[in-house]
Amino acid sequence: MNKIFPQRDANGNVAAGTKALPGPEAGGCLCCSRRGVCLSAFVLLLLATLTALIALVIILGLPPRTPGAQACLTLSNRTGFLCHDRRSCIPASGGCDGIRTCPHGEDEDEGLCGDVPQSLPSFLVARCGDQASWIYSDQKCDGTNNCGDCSDELSPVTECPPCGPGWWRCPSTFFQYCDCIPLALCRDHVQHCSDWSDEYSCPGP
């Protein structure tokens, strides 16, 4: 774009019919002709960017925290693993089982499952009578011989409550059970208790 320069006479005055471009002496200012104007524009741009980022964080929410492993109680009132969403509680035995159960899969993280049981928090682990053997804490007092020597079900290693609803208390002959058998096994014409009480005394399911 061609610029039109004003015509001046011999005395330096602007000739009639022409316009003088504004200059510093006329009080005019081209964009960014002063350092303060450019600095102000930069600050305003920075503030606008920060405001947009804050609004975006508020809209999308902050990224989830990654707290350490925390215990919780499952719906069956057993020890569980609290997922990072702080809402999902999975059974202790659901951790490090090769299946990502938590929404973000932290129940299978390398830090948790890298060297079980040493890498597991203590609330997820229960020791058997043989201290070299262990089970998940929710497998204790579940009626099943998880340790192999019934130490997860019987004293003096483990104190479990009496057989609850759905179980019959008797000295079991099945290696799978220790001191109680499911009522579903009563009166099924198969001996499950060493005293045969499952066939003669057990009320059945």
Long-range contacts (C-beta under 8 A, 24 or more apart in sequence): 64-104, 66-106, 68-121, 69-112, 69-121, 69-124, 71-121, 71-123, 71-124, 74-138, 78-137, 78-138, 78-142, 79-123, 79-124, 79-137, 79-138, 80-138, 81-107, 81-124, 83-107, 91-136, 91-138, 92-123, 92-124, 92-136, 92-137, 92-138, 92-139, 93-136, 93-138, 93-139, 95-120, 95-124, 95-136, 96-120, 126-152, 126-158, 128-152, 128-157, 129-157, 143-167, 143-177, 143-178, 143-180, 143-182, 144-176, 144-177, 144-178, 145-175, 145-176, 145-177, 145-178, 150-178, 150-179, 153-178, 153-179, 154-178, 154-179, 166-205, 168-193, 168-197, 168-198, 168-202, 170-194, 170-195, 170-197, 170-198, 170-202, 171-195
